[in-house]
Each structure stands twice: as structure tokens, then as C-alpha cells.
Amino acid sequence: MAELIHCPECGNPLEKDHIICRKCGLLLPIKQREQAIRAKLSDAGTGSGTPFPDPGSEIAEDLQPEITVQIAGEDSGAEAGQIVACEACAEAGAKSRGARCSVCSSWLCPEHAITCGVCKKTFCREHIDRSCSLCNDYVCPDCLLCCPICSRVVGADHLLACDQCGQVNCEQCMSSTGVVLKKHYCKNRCDLTAEEEPSACEECGELLPGSRGARCSVCGKMLCHDHAVPCSICRKTFCREHIHRSCSLCDDYVCQECLFRCPVCDAIVGADHLQECDHCGQVICKNCVADVGIIVKKKYCKNRCDLLTEETRKQGLFRKLIDKIRME
């Protein structure tokens, strides 16, 4: 068993292989400590096995090393001889790397210092947990609140105030309207009874009294007449971010739901430019369709089904001619 001595600062019992007092953080260099112990004990006339003098005695004060312990985060301009002593692991580190716990004021190294995800204060592991039920982040008790609707315990950064009743709820219990001009309402309650307010275009800010505006079918953004773009096929309204001049045949505005790729020529066309082959049933763009007939028109895949049907037609005429000759 290692021989015990006492810290000259606080009197805490130490083993000889300890270089830092775990109670007060005092640095105790082994060589200097042993030399001081032998010298002072010899002057006092005591044996080598005599315990270290009481912390309040003059001998103990003389034994204190002339090396300053720099507590974490106390002074960013610390001298080279000053060090950081974490009170959680007693590990000595570089100067000014740690911080104090906001509750118990313990000095902590970066590994043991935990920052609250909301207020950014530092805490030790005893005074902070992964408490937010939405993001599972570290949140201190001061920044935790209980949602009055679902009773979830969440961080303050996940709370929203209802624009109608003013109640503060978690974001999971709120419904939002608008993209630029956002409104938040209690879900399945205030959002059902919220009065319609005069809307404005979310692109230019123009007021839209009555039913002059329209919403984008994708993002719900309120748009004026100049910024609302209808699809040329389904006539739904879109903002300019969600519709483009996509048809390769007419260069008109076509939404994604009304666009198709021709299996023959690989062109992107609107649904109004598609036609079905009367022979194989394949749907292709009109550029890949051949019209056959004058009175009774048929549509066939160009350079494929149209050639097959023409050959079949010729064979039919030839058979009729043969049958007629045989009958004569």
C-alpha cells in the first residue's frame, strides 16, 4: 500500500504517486514534494515515517510549491507555468481550456464540460442531461418547458406561440401557414377557427383583397396575378420555383405531374402532346406518330407500326385480287 501524505493547501490525504490534489487542484511535483518533505521533517527532528504537519502550521506553509495552478477558463492570458486542473478527472491540461459548471462551479476540462443547447451555459454531467424529447440534446433545467398540449418536455428553442390565442406549445403541436409571412396556430384548434386576414403576395408584398390571389400547389405560397404561373395542361397554380418552360415541343409552362418522357425519341413533353398507337397501344409523342388514311385516320408508331400495317394492308388487297380472279 502506498504511503499517504497530506496536501499542504487543504490537508487532503494523498498518495505519493499523486501529482495533483483532487480536492483543491494544487500541483504537487513529485521531486520537489519529496525533497521539501525530507528537508522540513529533518529540521523538525522527526523520522521519515512521520505524517506531514497540519495544514495550518508554518512548516506546511513553507512546503507549498511555488507553482501556480491555473484553474480552467479563469484567465486567458495565463503564464506558461500555469495549468488547468479538471475537478471531474483531475487531469492537467493546457491553460484556459476548461470552464466552470454554472450550478456547482466545478472546474471542468473540455471532455467533461457540457454546453446547454439553448442558453449555451456550461454544466457538469450531474447537472445536465439529454432532456429534450424532440432532439435528444443536452438542455439545462432552466431552458426546459412542458408543452401544455402533449406534455412533452422540450427545449425552449422548440416552442412557438400561437398567433391567435398566444399559448406557447411545442412545434409538434402547431400548424404553420405561409412560407414568407408565416402564421402559427394550435393544431386542430386555433387553426380551425382562425379568421381569414387580408393576404399579401409572398413574392412582391402586394395586398390581395378578396379572392384575387392564388396559392402555389407545391409550397402553399400566396401569389398575386403577376407571380402565379398556371400549368398549361392541368391549370393548377405554381410559383416560379416549382414550374418551368419544360415542354420540348411547345416551350410552355408544364408542371412535373403533367410531363412525360417519350419512349421512342426520349423527349420531355407535356401530356397534351401524347398520342396512342392504334396498332401496339404504346403512348408516344406526336413527333413519333405517323397518320395513315384520309377519311378514316389511324395513328401508328412512325417507321415501325406504320410499315407493318401497310404491309398487312397490301397483303389483304392481294388476297382479295386473287380471290376475285378465282371466282371468275
Summary of the structure (lengths in Angstrom):
residues: 328
radius of gyration: 41.9
end to end distance: 130.4
largest distance: 152.0
contacts: 908
relative contact order: 0.05
helix: 20%
strand: 24%
